[in-house]
Amino acid sequence: MKQALGWGRWLFVSAFCLWSASTLAAQIVGVRSWSGEDSTRLVLELDKATEFRVSEDSTPGRIIILLPGANTTIEGPRWPAQVGALEAMRLDTSSRTPRLILDLKQEAEAKVFALSPSAQYQHRLVIDLLPRNTNTVIEVVPPAKAKAAVRAEPKLPEVKLPEKPSRGLSGLFKSSGRKIVVSIDPGHGGEDPGAIGSMGTHEKRVTLAISRELANYLNDQDGIKAELTRDGDFFIPLQQRRKIGREEHRADIFVSIHADSAPNRKAHGASVFALSLKGANSATSRFAQQLAEQENKSDLIGGAVAVSDDISGVLAGMLIEGTLKHSLEMGRMILGEMQPLVGKLHSPRVEQAGFAVLKEPGMVSLLVETGFISNPDEEQRLADSDYQRELAVKIGNGILNFCRQYPVPGTYFDQN
């Protein structure tokens, strides 16, 4: 239920959301915050579900959320401050109904929603501060009522890759041609730490470090340009990651970097994965299926409202199928480069499964698992900056080898 509130030229939409039948007081046991390029996320962790409502006293520069019966032992200095759009944040218990008060540095649009326990997290109240549009909206999303969004099919670019290099006389001359664009996606981030090793190493930090090294290496090469989907510790939903690659970066290649975990700490070795087109529950191995299910839970842990993720449209399916064989070929080249460094491949072939982050049409897409962070020996290596750099070079060489062997028409690699 949404209720429009008049506020001059601003429009606020507020809703009351009950996500527990119980009215017992909830204890706020933790507060976290992240700031991205154009958004700020604030997360309250609670020991039980509670009621919440955006107050009508909210203004464009101050957001007030009513939390009936809520209390906390978190002291003032531990509350987030000077983070992104947030100036300061506190829980005011002086009135009959406790109020969570957010003072903002600038006017922002706020999206407030609740998340049920998942992985290592308890109940959570998530507040996303987003750039304010002409009509600012404060929106509360009840998790039980969150429905799949219906989106119009975007116009997709035509992708054609030749089976064999075609250089002819052009190989005798140096020609510019456009650069191949590689979108590098550091897995996890922000509220979603990914796997955590026995030494406390977070996958989200390892993937960002390796991705930065990979981007630096590729940007030093002729004919190629690398961009990162995130260059900081913040959460991005899986669909948005791949759309950043295709729509913002206009990428030819999309590579998502991860570091695996397994119940068996002896499991080790790197792996490379491509998308499976045979359905969500179809994979080339049980390991690939389990990993895809694990990685696809990132949105639930990170706090993204679920939307439809089916591959729809004949054109979309054809584009993905057309690039899949090239994804498999590039994956083989990356595995060949990585093997001498990592020492062992968990799988000697490119595995396939229904990874949500790889479902964007029009890009050669892969997910690279750089090793098992759950293995103490591999965790130590993955946390080492020198090893991260060496690993990035190996992955980069695999990408470069693919670009040279399968040059996209009109690019530097096609004309040289």
C-alpha positions as CSV (number, residue, x, y, z in Angstrom):
1,M,0.0,0.0,0.0
2,K,1.4,3.4,-0.9
3,Q,0.1,6.7,0.3
4,A,1.0,10.0,-1.5
5,L,2.0,12.8,0.7
6,G,2.1,16.4,-0.4
7,W,5.3,18.3,0.2
8,G,5.6,21.4,-2.0
9,R,7.1,20.3,-5.3
10,W,8.4,17.0,-3.8
11,L,6.4,13.8,-3.8
12,F,6.8,11.3,-1.0
13,V,5.3,7.9,-1.1
14,S,5.1,6.2,2.2
15,A,3.8,2.8,3.2
16,F,3.3,0.8,6.4
17,C,4.9,-2.6,6.2
18,L,4.3,-5.4,8.7
19,W,6.8,-8.2,8.2
20,S,6.1,-10.0,11.4
21,A,2.9,-11.1,13.1
22,S,4.7,-10.4,16.4
23,T,4.9,-6.9,18.0
24,L,7.7,-7.9,20.3
25,A,10.4,-5.3,20.6
26,A,13.4,-5.9,18.3
27,Q,16.9,-5.2,19.4
28,I,19.2,-3.5,16.8
29,V,22.4,-5.5,17.1
30,G,24.4,-4.1,14.3
31,V,24.6,-1.2,11.8
32,R,26.6,-1.2,8.5
33,S,27.0,1.2,5.7
34,W,28.5,1.3,2.2
35,S,28.8,4.1,-0.4
36,G,29.0,3.6,-4.1
37,E,29.4,6.1,-7.0
38,D,25.8,7.2,-6.8
39,S,24.2,5.4,-4.0
40,T,24.5,4.8,-0.2
41,R,23.3,1.6,1.6
42,L,22.6,1.5,5.3
43,V,21.7,-1.8,7.0
44,L,20.3,-2.4,10.5
45,E,20.6,-6.0,11.7
46,L,18.0,-7.0,14.3
47,D,17.5,-10.0,16.5
48,K,13.9,-10.4,15.3
49,A,11.4,-9.1,12.8
50,T,9.7,-5.8,13.6
51,E,7.3,-3.2,12.2
52,F,8.6,-0.1,10.4
53,R,7.0,2.9,8.8
54,V,8.4,6.0,7.1
55,S,7.2,9.0,9.1
56,E,5.1,11.8,7.5
57,D,7.5,14.2,9.2
58,S,10.2,13.2,6.8
59,T,11.6,16.0,4.6
60,P,13.9,16.0,1.6
61,G,16.9,16.5,3.9
62,R,15.8,14.2,6.7
63,I,14.3,10.8,6.7
64,I,12.5,9.5,9.7
65,I,11.6,5.8,10.1
66,L,9.3,4.7,12.9
67,L,10.4,1.5,14.6
68,P,7.7,0.6,17.2
69,G,9.3,-1.0,20.3
70,A,12.9,-1.1,18.8
71,N,15.8,-0.5,21.1
72,T,19.6,-0.9,20.9
73,T,22.8,-0.8,23.0
74,I,24.8,0.7,20.0
75,E,26.4,3.9,21.1
76,G,26.6,7.1,19.1
77,P,30.1,6.8,17.8
78,R,29.3,3.4,16.3
79,W,26.4,4.8,14.1
80,P,27.4,5.6,10.5
81,A,28.2,9.2,9.7
82,Q,29.6,11.1,6.8
83,V,28.9,8.2,4.4
84,G,27.9,9.0,0.9
85,A,24.6,11.1,1.1
86,L,24.3,10.5,4.8
87,E,25.4,13.2,7.3
88,A,24.5,11.3,10.5
89,M,22.2,8.6,11.7
90,R,20.8,7.8,15.2
91,L,17.9,6.0,17.0
92,D,15.8,8.5,19.0
93,T,14.0,6.7,21.9
94,S,12.8,9.8,23.6
95,S,9.3,9.7,22.1
96,R,6.6,7.0,22.5
97,T,7.6,5.4,19.2
98,P,11.4,5.0,18.6
99,R,12.5,6.9,15.5
100,L,15.4,6.2,13.3
101,I,16.6,9.6,12.1
102,L,18.8,10.1,9.0
103,D,20.2,13.5,8.4
104,L,21.3,13.9,4.8
105,K,24.1,15.9,3.1
106,Q,21.9,16.3,0.1
107,E,18.3,15.5,-0.9
108,A,18.0,11.9,-1.9
109,E,15.5,9.3,-2.8
110,A,15.2,6.5,-0.2
111,K,14.2,2.9,-0.7
112,V,13.4,1.0,2.5
113,F,12.8,-2.7,2.8
114,A,13.2,-5.7,5.1
115,L,15.1,-8.9,4.6
116,S,14.6,-12.2,6.3
117,P,17.6,-14.0,7.8
118,S,20.1,-15.4,5.2
119,A,23.5,-16.9,5.5
120,Q,25.3,-15.3,8.4
121,Y,22.8,-12.4,8.7
122,Q,19.8,-12.0,11.0
123,H,16.7,-9.9,10.2
124,R,17.7,-6.8,8.4
125,L,16.2,-3.4,7.6
126,V,17.9,-1.9,4.4
127,I,17.8,1.7,3.5
128,D,19.2,2.7,0.0
129,L,19.8,6.4,-0.6
130,L,19.7,7.2,-4.3
131,P,20.0,10.4,-6.4
132,R,16.8,12.4,-6.2
133,N,14.7,12.6,-9.3
134,T,12.4,15.5,-10.1
135,N,9.8,13.8,-8.0
136,T,11.5,12.4,-4.9
137,V,10.0,9.1,-3.7
138,I,10.4,7.3,-0.4
139,E,9.3,3.8,-1.1
140,V,8.9,0.9,1.3
141,V,9.0,-2.5,-0.3
142,P,7.4,-5.4,1.7
143,P,9.5,-8.5,1.0
144,A,6.5,-10.8,1.1
145,K,4.9,-8.7,-1.7
146,A,7.9,-8.0,-3.8
147,K,7.0,-9.3,-7.3
148,A,8.9,-9.9,-10.4
149,A,9.2,-6.7,-12.4
150,V,8.0,-6.9,-16.0
151,R,10.5,-5.1,-18.3
152,A,10.3,-4.3,-21.9
153,E,12.7,-6.2,-24.1
154,P,15.7,-3.9,-24.9
155,K,17.0,-3.5,-28.3
156,L,20.0,-5.7,-28.5
157,P,23.1,-5.2,-30.6
158,E,24.1,-7.6,-33.3
159,V,27.2,-9.6,-32.5
160,K,29.2,-11.4,-35.1
161,L,32.5,-13.2,-34.5
162,P,34.3,-15.0,-37.3
163,E,35.3,-18.6,-36.8
164,K,38.9,-17.9,-38.0
165,P,41.1,-14.8,-38.1
166,S,40.8,-12.9,-41.4
167,R,43.8,-10.6,-41.7
168,G,44.7,-10.6,-45.4
169,L,46.9,-7.6,-46.4
170,S,45.7,-5.7,-43.4
171,G,48.1,-7.7,-41.3
172,L,51.0,-6.0,-43.1
173,F,50.0,-2.6,-41.8
174,K,49.4,-1.1,-38.3
175,S,45.8,0.2,-38.2
176,S,44.0,1.6,-35.3
177,G,40.5,0.1,-35.3
178,R,38.3,0.4,-32.3
179,K,39.3,-1.1,-28.9
180,I,37.8,-4.3,-27.6
181,V,36.0,-3.4,-24.3
182,V,36.2,-5.8,-21.4
183,S,33.9,-5.4,-18.5
184,I,35.4,-6.9,-15.3
185,D,33.0,-7.7,-12.5
186,P,34.5,-8.2,-9.0
187,G,32.2,-10.7,-7.3
188,H,30.1,-9.8,-4.2
189,G,30.7,-6.6,-2.3
190,G,29.1,-4.5,0.5
191,E,26.5,-6.4,2.4
192,D,27.5,-9.6,0.6
193,P,31.1,-10.6,1.6
194,G,31.1,-13.8,-0.4
195,A,33.2,-16.7,1.0
196,I,35.2,-16.0,4.2
197,G,38.4,-18.0,4.7
198,S,39.7,-19.4,8.0
199,M,42.1,-16.4,8.3
200,G,39.2,-14.0,7.9
201,T,39.9,-13.2,4.2
202,H,36.7,-11.9,2.5
203,E,36.1,-13.0,-1.1
204,K,34.8,-9.5,-2.0
205,R,38.2,-8.0,-1.2
206,V,40.1,-10.6,-3.1
207,T,37.9,-10.3,-6.2
208,L,38.2,-6.5,-6.2
209,A,42.0,-6.7,-5.8
210,I,42.4,-9.2,-8.7
211,S,40.0,-7.3,-10.8
212,R,41.9,-4.0,-10.4
213,E,45.1,-5.7,-11.3
214,L,43.4,-7.3,-14.4
215,A,42.0,-4.0,-15.5
216,N,45.4,-2.3,-15.1
217,Y,47.1,-5.1,-17.1
218,L,44.6,-5.0,-20.0
219,N,44.6,-1.2,-20.1
220,D,48.4,-1.3,-20.7
221,Q,47.9,-3.5,-23.8
222,D,47.2,-2.2,-27.4
223,G,43.7,-2.5,-28.7
224,I,41.9,-3.2,-25.5
225,K,40.0,-1.2,-22.8
226,A,39.0,-2.6,-19.4
227,E,36.2,-1.2,-17.1
228,L,35.1,-2.3,-13.6
229,T,31.5,-2.9,-12.6
230,R,32.5,-1.8,-9.1
231,D,35.7,-0.2,-7.8
232,G,34.8,-0.1,-4.1
233,D,33.1,-2.1,-1.4
234,F,29.5,-1.8,-2.3
235,F,26.8,-4.2,-3.4
236,I,25.4,-4.5,-7.0
237,P,22.6,-6.8,-7.9
238,L,23.5,-9.6,-10.4
239,Q,21.3,-8.3,-13.2
240,Q,22.7,-4.8,-12.8
241,R,26.2,-6.1,-13.0
242,R,25.8,-7.6,-16.4
243,K,23.7,-4.6,-17.6
244,I,26.5,-2.3,-16.6
245,G,28.7,-4.3,-18.8
246,R,26.5,-4.2,-21.9
247,E,24.7,-0.9,-21.5
248,E,27.2,1.4,-19.7
249,H,30.5,-0.2,-20.8
250,R,29.2,-1.4,-24.2
251,A,31.4,-4.4,-23.6
252,D,32.4,-7.1,-26.0
253,I,33.6,-9.3,-23.2
254,F,32.3,-9.7,-19.6
255,V,34.4,-11.5,-17.0
256,S,33.1,-12.0,-13.4
257,I,35.9,-12.7,-10.9
258,H,35.3,-15.0,-7.8
259,A,37.1,-17.1,-5.2
260,D,35.2,-20.3,-4.4
261,S,34.4,-22.0,-1.1
262,A,33.5,-25.6,-0.2
263,P,32.6,-27.6,2.9
264,N,35.7,-29.7,2.4
265,R,38.7,-27.5,3.1
266,K,40.9,-29.7,1.1
267,A,39.1,-28.7,-2.1
268,H,41.4,-26.6,-4.3
269,G,42.1,-25.4,-7.8
270,A,40.8,-22.8,-10.2
271,S,37.8,-23.1,-12.5
272,V,36.1,-21.3,-15.4
273,F,32.4,-21.3,-16.1
274,A,30.1,-20.3,-18.9
275,L,26.3,-20.1,-19.1
276,S,24.2,-23.2,-19.6
277,L,21.3,-22.6,-22.0
278,K,19.5,-25.8,-21.0
279,G,17.6,-24.3,-18.0
280,A,18.2,-23.2,-14.5
281,N,18.7,-26.7,-13.2
282,S,20.9,-27.9,-15.9
283,A,24.7,-27.9,-15.6
284,T,27.7,-29.9,-16.8
285,S,28.5,-31.2,-13.4
286,R,27.1,-31.3,-9.8
287,F,29.8,-29.0,-8.8
288,A,28.9,-26.4,-11.4
289,Q,25.2,-26.6,-10.4
290,Q,26.0,-26.2,-6.7
291,L,28.2,-23.2,-7.4
292,A,25.6,-21.5,-9.6
293,E,23.0,-21.9,-6.9
294,Q,25.4,-20.5,-4.3
295,E,26.4,-17.5,-6.5
296,N,22.8,-16.8,-7.5
297,K,22.0,-16.3,-3.8
298,S,24.1,-13.1,-3.8
299,D,21.0,-10.9,-4.4
300,L,19.2,-12.4,-1.4
301,I,22.3,-11.8,0.9
302,G,23.0,-8.4,-0.5
303,G,19.5,-7.1,-0.3
304,A,18.2,-6.9,-3.9
305,V,14.4,-7.2,-4.5
306,A,13.9,-10.2,-6.8
307,V,12.9,-9.5,-10.4
308,S,12.4,-11.9,-13.3
309,D,15.6,-13.2,-14.7
310,D,14.4,-15.4,-17.5
311,I,16.1,-15.2,-20.9
312,S,13.2,-14.1,-23.0
313,G,12.9,-13.3,-26.6
314,V,14.1,-15.1,-29.7
315,L,16.7,-12.5,-30.5
316,A,18.1,-12.6,-27.0
317,G,18.4,-16.4,-27.1
318,M,20.1,-16.3,-30.4
319,L,22.6,-13.7,-29.3
320,I,23.5,-15.7,-26.2
321,E,23.8,-18.9,-28.2
322,G,25.9,-17.1,-30.8
323,T,28.4,-15.9,-28.2
324,L,28.4,-19.0,-26.1
325,K,30.8,-21.0,-28.3
326,H,33.2,-18.1,-28.1
327,S,32.8,-17.9,-24.3
328,L,33.8,-21.6,-24.2
329,E,36.8,-21.0,-26.4
330,M,38.0,-18.0,-24.3
331,G,37.5,-20.0,-21.2
332,R,39.8,-22.8,-22.5
333,M,42.4,-20.2,-23.2
334,I,42.2,-18.7,-19.7
335,L,42.4,-22.1,-18.2
336,G,45.5,-22.9,-20.2
337,E,47.2,-19.7,-19.0
338,M,46.2,-20.2,-15.3
339,Q,47.2,-23.8,-15.0
340,P,51.0,-23.3,-14.7
341,L,50.5,-20.7,-11.9
342,V,47.7,-22.3,-9.8
343,G,49.2,-25.7,-10.1
344,K,45.9,-27.5,-10.3
345,L,42.6,-26.9,-12.1
346,H,39.5,-28.0,-10.2
347,S,38.1,-28.9,-13.6
348,P,40.2,-29.1,-16.7
349,R,37.3,-28.0,-18.9
350,V,35.0,-25.0,-19.0
351,E,32.0,-25.9,-16.9
352,Q,28.5,-24.6,-17.6
353,A,25.5,-23.7,-15.3
354,G,22.7,-21.2,-15.0
355,F,24.8,-18.3,-13.5
356,A,22.5,-15.2,-13.3
357,V,25.4,-12.8,-13.9
358,L,26.2,-14.4,-17.3
359,K,22.7,-14.1,-18.8
360,E,23.1,-10.8,-20.7
361,P,22.9,-11.2,-24.5
362,G,25.5,-9.7,-26.7
363,M,28.7,-10.3,-24.7
364,V,31.2,-13.1,-24.5
365,S,30.7,-13.9,-20.8
366,L,32.6,-16.0,-18.3
367,L,32.8,-16.5,-14.5
368,V,36.4,-17.2,-13.3
369,E,36.8,-18.9,-9.9
370,T,40.4,-18.1,-9.0
371,G,40.7,-20.7,-6.3
372,F,39.2,-22.0,-3.0
373,I,39.3,-19.4,-0.3
374,S,38.0,-22.1,2.0
375,N,41.4,-23.9,1.5
376,P,43.9,-22.4,4.0
377,D,46.8,-22.7,1.5
378,E,44.9,-21.1,-1.3
379,E,43.4,-18.5,1.0
380,Q,47.0,-17.4,1.9
381,R,47.9,-17.2,-1.8
382,L,44.8,-15.4,-2.9
383,A,45.4,-12.8,-0.1
384,D,48.9,-12.1,-1.4
385,S,49.2,-9.0,-3.6
386,D,52.0,-10.5,-5.8
387,Y,50.0,-13.6,-6.4
388,Q,46.9,-11.5,-7.2
389,R,48.9,-9.6,-9.8
390,E,50.3,-12.8,-11.4
391,L,46.9,-14.4,-11.5
392,A,45.5,-11.2,-13.2
393,V,48.2,-11.4,-15.9
394,K,47.4,-15.0,-16.6
395,I,43.6,-14.2,-17.0
396,G,44.5,-11.2,-19.1
397,N,46.7,-13.2,-21.4
398,G,43.9,-15.7,-22.0
399,I,41.6,-12.8,-22.9
400,L,44.3,-11.3,-25.3
401,N,44.9,-14.7,-26.9
402,F,41.2,-15.0,-27.6
403,C,41.0,-11.5,-29.1
404,R,43.9,-12.3,-31.4
405,Q,42.5,-15.6,-32.6
406,Y,38.9,-14.4,-32.9
407,P,39.2,-10.8,-33.8
408,V,35.9,-8.8,-33.9
409,P,35.5,-7.0,-37.3
410,G,36.5,-3.4,-37.2
411,T,38.6,-3.7,-34.1
412,Y,42.4,-3.2,-33.5
413,F,42.9,-7.0,-33.5
414,D,41.0,-7.4,-36.8
415,Q,43.1,-4.7,-38.5
416,N,46.5,-5.7,-37.1
